[in-house]
Amino acid sequence: MTIPFLDLGAAYRELKAEIDVAIHRVLDSGWYILGPEVEAFEADRY
């Protein structure tokens, strides 16, 4: 029995639009550390 590898390319293609928007939002804001995106991420995780 073989276990298939995770296809990260396929996962990215599926979520590409959402990921790209989030990346551009962070880059445009200049908040790479801390800031509202990290705060929202942490609030969603806990």
TACOR-V938520 format. One record per helix or strand. SS is the DSSP state (hx for helix, st for strand). FROM is the first residue (numbers start at 1). LEN is the number of residues. If there is no record, write none. Layout:
SS | FROM | LEN
SS | FROM | LEN
This chain:
hx | 8 | 22
hx | 35 | 11
